[in-house]
Amino acid sequence: MKRVYLSPPDMSGRELEFVQDAFASNWIAPLGPHVDGFEREMADYVGVRHAAALSSGTAALHLALILSDVSEGDEVLCSSFTFSASANAVVYQRARPVFVDSDAATWNMDPDLLAEELESAAKRGKTPKAVIAVDLYGQCADYGKIETLCDRFGVTLIEDAAEALGATCGTGKAGSFGRMAVLSFNGNKIITTSGGGMLLSGDGKLIEKARFLSTQARDPAPHYQHSTIGYNYRMSNVLAAIGRAQLEVIEERVETRRKIFEKYVKGLGDLPGVSFMPEASYGRSNRWLTCILVDPRAYGATREDIRLALESENIESRPLWKPMHMQPVFAGCRMVGGGISDGIFEKGLCLPSGSSLSAEDVERVIAILRICCKGRRENRSD
Ligand SMILES: Cc1ncc(COP(=O)(O)O)c(C=O)c1O
């Protein structure tokens, strides 16, 4: 049986055309017109003025912290419930991540906990250098509240929109919040360049500096001269060509992922002990991954039982992100709040959600979850 992946790349069909153009013009690397085009088109789509295409979302996070002057000993408030990239980037700068728990309604950084922490930090006389808020599983954090708080306390806000391209918060698109925002085009994301990322900002000077730092920080001189430490973080013209073809279909991709989510809700919504990641009232999620919570007492099996049952049918699923405050590598870090993301992690599973997933494969997943369910429920039809 062909393997069903969680979120594999989905080509639009135009990628080769763009890549062939890169080859024909011999703009292979490092930069070229597709990089400029991809930056321009992404900035237009997201609704920000400036963007720098980079080698990964992690590189974009690292540069965002450098550009926020984060350095040794500084504190940076981060979402605990996410992938490790944002906290790792803080440590690259020898700064200290302080984790903030999620709110149960959105699974994103809890603005009330953030407010408490910023207030007590201000009283201590040591506000954090930055806040990195993650848009989890394609749902924006509550920027109406988070931006206001960061402005009030004079703290730089960085939006980690790696998973959320195509999502919205109010009238703004994911990638348009904070002083800078980060996107990822890793192979599992809603659009991909195989690997890649982008840093976006309304401040052209920051993006200009990101371009300089990401291309080895060469001073203007005929020889190689450096007065700053640089990085090799730029995206190549070939990968940007792929990205342009992918960006053309972003709205279709969002619609497809949202439809997959709806099919799962229809097929599983009546099972006892199964619930879905809620959608926040303030915006539209891109439903990058369909996430469920499984209450083993009501459902009659654990999320790990489901994962193994799917795996035995060659179907990939994955537990939700293990929160950063539970990770051995961040054991010494401070945590604000607690209990919410831990609970979601214990019960949570990501189901196959790629935009190329066939209707039959969705039905197979649904059928397996129905078989795994040993809980009692009214009107059970199978
Ligand atoms: C929330 C989040 N931030 C950052 C990253 C890192 O992006 P990249 O893999 O492009 O470095 C990822 C995953 O890839 C992510 O899910």
The ligand as an SDF file (V2000), in Angstrom:
LIG
                    3D

 16 16  0  0  0  0  0  0  0  0999 V2000
    6.4500   27.1930   13.8710 C   0  0  0  0  0  0  0  0  0  0  0  0
    7.7140   26.9220   13.0980 C   0  0  0  0  0  0  0  0  0  0  0  0
    8.7060   27.8230   13.1490 N   0  0  0  0  0  0  0  0  0  0  0  0
    9.8430   27.6470   12.4550 C   0  0  0  0  0  0  0  0  0  0  0  0
   10.0430   26.5250   11.6940 C   0  0  0  0  0  0  0  0  0  0  0  0
   11.3550   26.3510   11.0180 C   0  0  0  0  0  0  0  0  0  0  0  0
   11.3040   26.5030    9.6580 O   0  0  0  0  0  0  0  0  0  0  0  0
   12.4100   25.8120    8.7270 P   0  0  0  0  0  0  0  0  0  0  0  0
   12.2040   24.3300    8.7710 O   0  0  0  0  0  0  0  0  0  0  0  0
   12.1680   26.4010    7.3820 O   0  0  0  0  0  0  0  0  0  0  0  0
   13.7470   26.2070    9.2830 O   0  0  0  0  0  0  0  0  0  0  0  0
    9.0310   25.5480   11.6200 C   0  0  0  0  0  0  0  0  0  0  0  0
    9.1250   24.2810   10.8680 C   0  0  0  0  0  0  0  0  0  0  0  0
    9.6930   23.9560    9.9570 O   0  0  0  0  0  0  0  0  0  0  0  0
    7.8380   25.7540   12.3420 C   0  0  0  0  0  0  0  0  0  0  0  0
    6.8540   24.8490   12.2920 O   0  0  0  0  0  0  0  0  0  0  0  0
  1  2  1  0
  2  3  1  0
  2 15  2  0
  3  4  2  0
  4  5  1  0
  5  6  1  0
  5 12  2  0
  6  7  1  0
  7  8  1  0
  8  9  2  0
  8 10  1  0
  8 11  1  0
 12 13  1  0
 12 15  1  0
 13 14  2  0
 15 16  1  0
M  END
$$$$
